[in-house]
Amino acid sequence: MQTLHERLFQTSRFLIGTELVSVRGSMAERNAIKARTFANQLVDCPNIDWISITDNAGGNPQLAPTALGKPILYAGKEVVIHLTCKDLNRNGLESEAWLLNSEGFHNILAMTGDYPVAGNEGLAKPVFDIDSVGLISMLNQMNQGFDPKDAQGNRKKLQHEKTQFCIGAVTTNYKLLEGEVMPQYFKLTKKVECGAQFIINQIGFDSRKTSELRVYMDRHEMAQTPLIGNVYLLNPRVAEIFAEGKIPGVVLPLLLLEICRKQSQSTDGGKAFFYEFAAKQMAIYRGLGYRGAYLGGVHNFAAVEKILEIEKSFSTDDWKQFAREINFSRPGEFFFYAHNPATGLADASARNPNPAKPSKHVGLSYYLSKWTHDLMFTRGSALAKAGANLCRNAADPMQGPKPMRALEHVSKAVMFQCKDCGDCSLPDIAFLCPESQCAKNQRNGPCGGTREGRCEVDGYGDCIWLRAYERLKHDGKEQHLLEHAPVVQNQGLRGTSAWANFWLGRDHAAKRQAQPTVEPRPDALATEATSKLKV
């Protein structure tokens, strides 16, 4: 029996995965029994290559994915376990990864996760100790023996058993603004650099963006990374939910919503239309050179069979017409590549001109922060050396001299709403604080939950990564946005002086200069066995 990794890298067949949404309750309850019945039917279907099981999807508490996954795995079907950062800190995620490896689960889809929206006795407290990039990096280290570090960042020299995780990641370019799309592309690159071995895109309904993602990966050293297309079986109710923005990161344009509403008036409630719509999306992914399709929104095997049957009935070039039909862009939407009028897709030979535009996020605070940082925190400068000496000789080197500590605390609280984390990422994010201004404390790029530039969580306003991108683009340095990644914050520095920690080499910035950030991916050189993915 071939593993998912072997199918991804050693075969050329278009692969099909199906999403199994977990339930709230035990395995003996009615909903769980229904999910298990559906899973058993998927196991017996030779056209399904893997079953993907969600982890508290939508921020709701549910049965752990391994409970549903074990019978599937033991029946011989490949299982992809979703592993998210919203409910567990890095220790909990490592423990969960060791458990998965011990139980035989070797395929993980690593994600930051949705902000919690429910929980027993009210809203649960989110964790987000690390993000998807940090999780991918950790899993990649475990694949290489996980030579861990102590609190000071030194290797412990304890070689562990190597895991065999096939690490997946998620990306989205179905965003409206340039400051949303480009940071997603930059983060995608970092995910692959840190060890992601396959990519699944977010739910979307714009074939031009779908083709652009494939072109972007081909032209940015990710051509050999398998890309899986997300196909979601719509229905009128789900279309309304998507259009209202209730699912973070999912956009359903008004024109498509009107089509869905019209179809709901048909005798079958639009069922035949939605089956064909999903099959057409699958055909588009096949035609564009995606490695496979990820089928979600299905809850019974008859729907899966029908979609696969319809897609199989299409002719080889039908997808080109489907791509013109399923092309729901929004007014003013940003595209990295120009439009090809002959196909309606991305023009791989031409970039869209994207001149810098005035931004409300570039102001006096930004200029003052840059000037101060260059003056005080340029390594080797006179002020940096003086600061290091003062802190080193202070009564408490973790805090530095009391007057300096007071100045740091007050100035950063006023300018950045500083939370005194001690491991400062202000210079990494164009002088915006991820602790006070990002609901998920994202230090390695944006999550996928923004909507027209706004954070998915009420009260946080514009995404800090959109703001950071616009600041850097104003300076002509937007390509440097994620050069610092991956960053894993040292919680042991919380409440200490970030200035002292930088000057004395205790924070992530100093460690990044001292050692490589990630190891090469094990499959990076296996180009001969990797199927060629070209548009």
PLY file of the C-alpha trace (Angstrom):
ply
format ascii 1.0
element vertex 535
property float x
property float y
property float z
element edge 534
property int vertex1
property int vertex2
end_header
0.00 0.00 0.00
1.49 3.34 -1.04
1.76 6.14 1.50
0.43 9.60 0.73
4.01 10.87 0.42
4.75 8.18 -2.15
1.61 9.01 -4.10
2.44 12.71 -4.07
6.03 12.31 -5.20
6.25 9.01 -7.07
3.06 8.91 -9.12
1.42 11.20 -11.65
-2.23 10.27 -11.05
-4.54 13.12 -10.04
-5.21 12.46 -6.36
-8.46 12.87 -4.44
-8.76 13.62 -0.74
-11.99 14.02 1.23
-12.59 16.06 4.36
-14.24 14.44 7.38
-15.46 17.02 9.88
-15.26 15.89 13.47
-18.27 16.07 15.79
-18.96 17.15 19.36
-19.57 14.11 21.48
-18.22 10.60 21.97
-17.77 7.90 19.35
-21.01 6.22 20.49
-23.26 9.20 19.76
-25.49 9.51 16.69
-23.41 12.14 14.86
-20.21 10.22 15.40
-21.82 7.01 14.14
-22.97 8.86 11.04
-19.43 10.18 10.48
-17.98 6.70 10.97
-20.42 5.23 8.44
-19.40 7.88 5.91
-15.74 7.17 6.68
-16.19 3.42 6.14
-17.67 4.08 2.71
-14.75 6.35 1.82
-12.31 3.68 2.97
-13.83 1.21 0.53
-13.65 3.65 -2.40
-10.48 3.12 -4.49
-10.79 6.62 -5.99
-10.24 8.28 -2.61
-6.54 8.55 -1.78
-6.81 9.99 1.71
-9.27 11.18 4.31
-8.55 14.46 6.07
-9.92 14.99 9.61
-10.48 18.46 11.07
-9.22 19.80 14.42
-11.89 21.88 16.19
-12.91 23.46 12.89
-14.26 27.00 13.07
-12.94 27.36 16.63
-15.58 24.97 18.03
-14.77 22.14 20.50
-15.07 18.72 18.88
-13.96 15.12 19.20
-10.20 14.73 18.74
-9.42 13.77 15.11
-7.45 10.68 16.13
-10.64 9.07 17.50
-12.22 9.12 14.05
-8.90 8.50 12.36
-7.86 5.25 14.01
-10.48 2.97 12.41
-9.73 4.56 9.03
-5.98 4.13 9.43
-6.29 0.54 10.63
-8.55 -0.22 7.65
-5.67 0.72 5.34
-6.65 4.20 4.12
-4.25 7.13 4.36
-5.32 9.72 6.95
-4.31 13.39 7.18
-4.69 14.80 10.69
-5.26 18.54 11.02
-3.03 19.98 13.76
-3.62 23.58 14.82
-2.00 26.01 17.25
-5.11 27.55 18.81
-5.65 25.08 21.65
-2.15 23.80 22.55
1.17 25.44 23.32
4.42 24.21 21.77
4.84 21.49 24.41
1.32 20.23 23.87
1.81 20.24 20.10
5.06 18.31 20.44
3.35 15.77 22.70
0.51 15.43 20.22
2.98 14.94 17.38
4.80 12.17 19.26
1.43 10.51 19.92
0.46 10.73 16.25
3.77 9.22 15.19
3.43 6.42 17.76
-0.10 5.61 16.55
0.98 5.46 12.91
-0.41 8.81 11.75
2.29 10.21 9.49
0.38 12.86 7.52
-0.20 16.21 9.23
-1.81 19.38 7.92
-0.17 22.10 10.04
-2.25 25.26 10.55
-2.49 28.22 12.88
-6.22 27.57 13.33
-9.39 29.59 13.73
-9.89 31.89 16.69
-12.14 30.15 19.26
-15.82 31.08 19.03
-17.31 28.68 21.58
-16.50 26.59 24.62
-17.89 25.22 27.86
-19.08 28.03 30.14
-18.30 30.67 27.51
-15.52 31.59 25.10
-12.29 29.62 25.45
-8.94 31.40 25.82
-6.89 30.99 22.64
-3.29 29.78 22.89
-1.34 30.61 19.70
1.98 30.05 21.47
3.44 29.31 18.02
1.96 29.66 14.54
1.82 27.45 11.46
5.39 28.31 10.41
6.68 27.47 13.90
4.70 24.22 13.89
5.99 23.22 10.46
9.54 23.96 11.60
9.10 21.82 14.71
7.65 18.88 12.75
10.49 19.16 10.25
13.01 19.06 13.11
11.28 15.94 14.47
11.70 14.32 11.05
15.43 14.90 11.37
15.83 13.64 14.91
14.68 16.76 16.78
17.92 17.85 18.39
16.14 20.26 20.77
17.39 23.48 22.36
17.42 24.55 25.99
16.04 27.86 27.28
19.18 29.68 26.13
18.89 28.32 22.60
21.75 25.82 22.95
21.48 22.33 21.48
20.84 19.64 24.09
22.66 16.97 22.07
19.88 14.45 22.61
19.15 12.62 19.38
15.59 11.34 19.23
13.94 8.83 16.95
13.21 10.40 13.58
9.54 10.80 12.76
8.18 10.25 9.27
5.71 13.08 8.93
4.48 14.16 5.52
3.83 17.80 6.40
1.13 19.77 4.67
0.23 23.44 4.87
-2.56 25.75 3.74
-2.40 28.98 1.76
-4.83 31.47 0.27
-4.61 34.16 -2.37
-8.37 34.74 -2.58
-7.89 38.15 -0.99
-8.98 41.60 -2.11
-6.02 43.84 -1.29
-2.37 43.73 -2.30
-1.41 43.99 1.37
-3.30 40.77 2.00
-2.22 38.75 -1.05
1.53 39.42 -1.06
2.17 38.55 2.61
0.30 35.28 1.97
2.65 34.51 -0.93
5.68 35.36 1.19
4.41 33.15 4.02
3.77 30.30 1.59
7.42 30.49 0.54
8.49 30.33 4.18
6.26 27.34 4.86
7.91 25.41 2.03
11.39 26.50 3.15
10.63 25.32 6.69
9.49 21.86 5.63
5.98 21.86 4.16
5.87 19.05 1.62
2.45 19.70 0.09
0.09 22.66 -0.04
-3.71 22.90 -0.01
-5.32 26.17 -1.04
-8.24 27.78 0.77
-11.81 27.60 -0.48
-12.29 30.02 -3.38
-14.29 30.60 -6.54
-12.00 32.57 -8.83
-10.17 30.58 -11.51
-7.84 33.46 -12.28
-6.60 33.44 -8.69
-6.49 29.63 -8.81
-4.20 29.73 -11.85
-2.14 32.57 -10.39
-1.24 30.49 -7.34
0.08 27.67 -9.51
2.05 30.14 -11.68
3.46 31.91 -8.62
4.69 28.66 -7.11
6.22 27.55 -10.42
8.19 30.77 -10.71
9.30 31.06 -7.10
11.16 27.78 -6.59
8.08 25.83 -5.48
7.29 24.07 -8.77
8.17 20.70 -7.22
5.85 21.20 -4.23
2.55 19.35 -4.79
-0.41 21.74 -4.79
-3.87 20.43 -3.93
-7.00 22.32 -5.00
-9.81 22.92 -2.52
-13.27 21.95 -3.85
-16.20 22.75 -1.57
-19.68 21.42 -2.27
-21.90 24.47 -1.88
-25.57 24.57 -0.97
-27.84 27.62 -0.53
-27.43 27.77 3.25
-23.64 27.46 3.17
-23.46 30.07 0.39
-25.26 32.56 2.65
-22.88 31.78 5.54
-19.82 32.22 3.33
-21.15 35.48 1.87
-21.78 36.88 5.34
-18.13 36.31 6.24
-18.90 33.92 9.08
-16.13 31.50 8.08
-12.70 33.18 8.48
-10.80 33.45 5.21
-13.63 32.26 2.96
-15.09 34.71 0.43
-18.17 34.17 -1.71
-18.76 37.15 -4.06
-22.21 38.67 -4.47
-22.63 37.53 -8.08
-22.09 33.88 -7.08
-24.43 34.32 -4.11
-27.17 35.50 -6.47
-26.64 32.41 -8.63
-26.87 30.16 -5.55
-30.07 31.86 -4.43
-31.59 31.39 -7.87
-30.64 27.70 -7.92
-32.26 27.22 -4.51
-35.61 27.84 -6.18
-35.25 24.83 -8.49
-37.17 21.62 -7.82
-34.16 19.86 -6.27
-33.03 22.91 -4.31
-30.03 23.31 -6.59
-28.49 19.95 -5.73
-27.69 18.98 -9.35
-26.21 22.43 -10.03
-23.97 22.33 -6.98
-22.72 18.82 -7.75
-21.77 19.92 -11.26
-20.22 23.13 -9.94
-17.93 21.12 -7.64
-17.04 18.72 -10.46
-16.17 21.66 -12.70
-13.84 23.06 -10.02
-12.15 19.68 -9.80
-11.68 19.63 -13.59
-10.15 23.12 -13.48
-7.58 22.03 -10.91
-6.73 19.00 -13.03
-6.36 21.16 -16.12
-4.16 23.72 -14.39
-1.67 21.10 -13.25
-2.63 20.84 -9.61
-1.56 17.58 -8.00
-5.03 16.69 -6.78
-8.31 17.90 -5.29
-9.47 18.21 -1.69
-13.22 17.67 -1.49
-15.00 19.34 1.43
-18.58 20.14 2.34
-19.68 16.57 1.61
-21.34 14.54 4.35
-22.52 11.42 2.53
-20.90 9.03 0.11
-23.59 9.44 -2.57
-22.50 13.08 -3.01
-18.86 12.07 -3.40
-19.75 9.42 -5.97
-21.90 11.84 -7.95
-19.22 14.55 -8.11
-16.54 12.08 -9.21
-18.91 10.61 -11.80
-19.69 14.03 -13.29
-16.04 15.07 -13.39
-15.13 11.82 -15.13
-17.67 12.56 -17.88
-15.95 15.79 -18.94
-13.75 15.97 -22.02
-10.04 16.77 -21.66
-10.33 20.46 -22.56
-13.72 21.22 -21.00
-11.96 22.75 -17.99
-10.97 25.78 -20.07
-14.60 26.77 -20.51
-15.34 25.99 -16.86
-12.52 28.34 -15.86
-14.27 31.17 -17.69
-17.53 30.35 -15.90
-16.09 30.06 -12.38
-14.25 33.36 -12.42
-15.84 35.40 -9.65
-13.43 38.26 -9.00
-14.39 41.31 -6.98
-14.18 44.94 -8.10
-10.70 46.31 -7.42
-9.24 42.91 -6.54
-5.45 42.66 -6.55
-3.70 40.21 -8.88
0.04 39.57 -8.98
0.01 38.57 -12.65
-1.72 40.31 -15.52
-4.95 39.03 -17.03
-4.76 36.80 -20.10
-7.85 37.71 -22.15
-7.51 34.58 -24.29
-7.97 32.25 -21.33
-9.39 34.46 -18.57
-6.56 33.20 -16.33
-3.25 34.57 -15.07
-0.75 35.66 -17.70
2.47 33.99 -16.61
4.55 36.24 -18.85
3.47 39.59 -17.39
3.30 41.15 -13.95
0.57 43.57 -12.97
1.98 47.07 -12.44
1.56 47.80 -8.74
2.99 51.21 -7.90
3.28 52.27 -4.29
0.19 54.10 -3.09
-0.17 56.50 -0.16
-1.03 54.58 2.98
-2.62 55.73 6.20
-0.31 53.27 7.95
2.85 55.23 7.11
3.20 58.11 9.57
5.37 59.88 12.10
5.42 56.92 14.50
6.89 54.68 11.79
9.63 57.15 10.85
10.50 57.83 14.49
10.63 54.09 15.24
12.97 53.42 12.30
15.28 56.28 13.27
15.43 55.21 16.91
16.04 51.57 16.02
18.86 52.40 13.62
20.44 54.63 16.24
20.18 52.31 19.24
20.01 48.78 17.86
22.42 48.58 14.93
24.87 45.92 15.99
28.33 47.28 16.55
27.19 50.90 16.85
28.41 53.06 19.73
24.98 53.23 21.38
24.43 49.48 21.05
27.81 48.79 22.70
27.09 51.29 25.46
23.66 49.80 26.08
25.10 46.31 26.29
27.72 47.43 28.81
25.14 49.22 30.96
22.85 46.18 31.03
25.67 43.71 31.58
26.86 45.63 34.63
23.41 46.40 36.04
22.24 44.90 39.33
19.76 42.85 37.30
21.12 42.20 33.78
17.72 40.87 32.71
16.19 44.30 33.36
19.11 46.67 32.85
19.49 49.98 34.72
16.20 51.05 36.34
15.95 54.47 34.59
16.55 52.84 31.20
14.00 50.13 31.95
11.43 52.75 32.93
12.06 54.67 29.71
11.67 51.48 27.65
8.46 50.48 29.39
6.73 53.86 29.11
7.81 54.71 25.56
6.87 51.31 24.11
3.56 51.21 25.99
2.60 54.61 24.58
3.79 54.02 21.01
3.06 50.31 20.51
0.75 49.21 23.36
3.66 46.95 24.38
2.84 43.83 26.43
6.42 43.51 27.75
7.06 40.11 26.15
10.85 40.56 26.35
11.41 38.97 22.90
10.47 41.89 20.69
9.32 41.51 17.08
8.73 45.21 16.39
11.62 45.47 13.88
10.36 42.33 12.10
6.86 43.72 11.50
7.61 47.33 10.49
7.28 48.45 14.12
3.88 46.96 14.83
3.36 44.81 17.93
2.01 41.27 17.32
1.08 40.87 20.99
-1.16 43.91 21.33
-2.34 44.33 17.73
-2.76 40.76 16.42
-5.41 38.46 17.87
-3.24 35.41 17.17
0.19 36.88 17.94
1.38 36.06 14.41
5.14 36.63 14.10
5.76 34.82 10.81
3.18 36.38 8.52
-0.59 36.67 8.46
-3.14 33.99 9.18
-5.73 33.41 6.46
-8.64 35.00 8.31
-8.60 38.58 7.05
-11.56 40.03 5.16
-10.87 43.08 3.01
-7.82 43.78 5.12
-9.57 43.52 8.49
-8.76 41.02 11.22
-11.25 38.18 11.63
-11.57 39.07 15.33
-13.67 42.12 16.18
-11.79 45.00 17.76
-8.41 44.49 16.10
-8.96 46.59 12.97
-6.66 46.31 9.97
-4.35 43.28 9.94
-0.87 44.20 11.17
0.69 42.30 8.26
-1.23 44.38 5.74
-0.07 47.50 7.59
3.52 46.23 7.71
3.49 45.42 3.99
2.23 48.90 3.12
4.90 50.50 5.29
7.67 48.49 3.68
6.32 49.01 0.17
6.45 52.75 0.82
10.20 52.25 1.41
10.59 49.87 -1.55
11.45 47.01 0.81
8.29 44.87 0.76
10.26 41.82 -0.43
12.03 41.80 2.95
8.80 41.42 4.92
9.38 37.84 6.10
13.16 37.58 5.96
13.13 37.18 9.75
10.96 34.03 9.71
10.76 31.59 11.34
10.47 33.19 14.78
9.47 31.19 17.84
9.03 33.53 20.79
10.92 32.70 24.00
8.27 32.94 26.71
11.01 32.72 29.35
11.92 36.34 28.59
8.46 37.71 29.40
8.59 40.65 31.80
12.28 41.33 31.15
13.88 44.13 29.14
13.69 43.56 25.38
16.41 46.18 24.95
18.75 44.29 27.27
17.85 40.97 25.68
18.70 42.31 22.22
21.95 43.98 23.23
23.11 40.94 25.23
22.10 38.41 22.57
19.27 36.65 24.39
16.37 37.22 22.00
15.37 35.55 18.72
17.16 38.18 16.61
20.55 37.31 18.10
19.97 33.57 17.79
18.94 33.97 14.16
22.29 35.56 13.35
24.18 32.85 15.20
22.77 29.75 13.54
20.73 28.50 10.55
16.98 28.75 10.98
15.86 25.58 9.24
17.33 22.40 7.91
16.92 21.42 4.25
13.82 19.43 3.47
14.51 15.70 3.08
12.77 15.60 -0.30
14.27 18.81 -1.69
16.71 16.94 -3.92
14.34 14.21 -4.99
13.40 15.98 -8.18
13.64 12.86 -10.31
10.86 11.17 -8.36
8.76 14.31 -8.15
6.05 14.77 -10.72
6.42 17.91 -12.87
3.74 20.47 -12.14
3.45 23.04 -14.91
0.60 25.28 -15.99
0 1
1 2
2 3
3 4
4 5
5 6
6 7
7 8
8 9
9 10
10 11
11 12
12 13
13 14
14 15
15 16
16 17
17 18
18 19
19 20
20 21
21 22
22 23
23 24
24 25
25 26
26 27
27 28
28 29
29 30
30 31
31 32
32 33
33 34
34 35
35 36
36 37
37 38
38 39
39 40
40 41
41 42
42 43
43 44
44 45
45 46
46 47
47 48
48 49
49 50
50 51
51 52
52 53
53 54
54 55
55 56
56 57
57 58
58 59
59 60
60 61
61 62
62 63
63 64
64 65
65 66
66 67
67 68
68 69
69 70
70 71
71 72
72 73
73 74
74 75
75 76
76 77
77 78
78 79
79 80
80 81
81 82
82 83
83 84
84 85
85 86
86 87
87 88
88 89
89 90
90 91
91 92
92 93
93 94
94 95
95 96
96 97
97 98
98 99
99 100
100 101
101 102
102 103
103 104
104 105
105 106
106 107
107 108
108 109
109 110
110 111
111 112
112 113
113 114
114 115
115 116
116 117
117 118
118 119
119 120
120 121
121 122
122 123
123 124
124 125
125 126
126 127
127 128
128 129
129 130
130 131
131 132
132 133
133 134
134 135
135 136
136 137
137 138
138 139
139 140
140 141
141 142
142 143
143 144
144 145
145 146
146 147
147 148
148 149
149 150
150 151
151 152
152 153
153 154
154 155
155 156
156 157
157 158
158 159
159 160
160 161
161 162
162 163
163 164
164 165
165 166
166 167
167 168
168 169
169 170
170 171
171 172
172 173
173 174
174 175
175 176
176 177
177 178
178 179
179 180
180 181
181 182
182 183
183 184
184 185
185 186
186 187
187 188
188 189
189 190
190 191
191 192
192 193
193 194
194 195
195 196
196 197
197 198
198 199
199 200
200 201
201 202
202 203
203 204
204 205
205 206
206 207
207 208
208 209
209 210
210 211
211 212
212 213
213 214
214 215
215 216
216 217
217 218
218 219
219 220
220 221
221 222
222 223
223 224
224 225
225 226
226 227
227 228
228 229
229 230
230 231
231 232
232 233
233 234
234 235
235 236
236 237
237 238
238 239
239 240
240 241
241 242
242 243
243 244
244 245
245 246
246 247
247 248
248 249
249 250
250 251
251 252
252 253
253 254
254 255
255 256
256 257
257 258
258 259
259 260
260 261
261 262
262 263
263 264
264 265
265 266
266 267
267 268
268 269
269 270
270 271
271 272
272 273
273 274
274 275
275 276
276 277
277 278
278 279
279 280
280 281
281 282
282 283
283 284
284 285
285 286
286 287
287 288
288 289
289 290
290 291
291 292
292 293
293 294
294 295
295 296
296 297
297 298
298 299
299 300
300 301
301 302
302 303
303 304
304 305
305 306
306 307
307 308
308 309
309 310
310 311
311 312
312 313
313 314
314 315
315 316
316 317
317 318
318 319
319 320
320 321
321 322
322 323
323 324
324 325
325 326
326 327
327 328
328 329
329 330
330 331
331 332
332 333
333 334
334 335
335 336
336 337
337 338
338 339
339 340
340 341
341 342
342 343
343 344
344 345
345 346
346 347
347 348
348 349
349 350
350 351
351 352
352 353
353 354
354 355
355 356
356 357
357 358
358 359
359 360
360 361
361 362
362 363
363 364
364 365
365 366
366 367
367 368
368 369
369 370
370 371
371 372
372 373
373 374
374 375
375 376
376 377
377 378
378 379
379 380
380 381
381 382
382 383
383 384
384 385
385 386
386 387
387 388
388 389
389 390
390 391
391 392
392 393
393 394
394 395
395 396
396 397
397 398
398 399
399 400
400 401
401 402
402 403
403 404
404 405
405 406
406 407
407 408
408 409
409 410
410 411
411 412
412 413
413 414
414 415
415 416
416 417
417 418
418 419
419 420
420 421
421 422
422 423
423 424
424 425
425 426
426 427
427 428
428 429
429 430
430 431
431 432
432 433
433 434
434 435
435 436
436 437
437 438
438 439
439 440
440 441
441 442
442 443
443 444
444 445
445 446
446 447
447 448
448 449
449 450
450 451
451 452
452 453
453 454
454 455
455 456
456 457
457 458
458 459
459 460
460 461
461 462
462 463
463 464
464 465
465 466
466 467
467 468
468 469
469 470
470 471
471 472
472 473
473 474
474 475
475 476
476 477
477 478
478 479
479 480
480 481
481 482
482 483
483 484
484 485
485 486
486 487
487 488
488 489
489 490
490 491
491 492
492 493
493 494
494 495
495 496
496 497
497 498
498 499
499 500
500 501
501 502
502 503
503 504
504 505
505 506
506 507
507 508
508 509
509 510
510 511
511 512
512 513
513 514
514 515
515 516
516 517
517 518
518 519
519 520
520 521
521 522
522 523
523 524
524 525
525 526
526 527
527 528
528 529
529 530
530 531
531 532
532 533
533 534
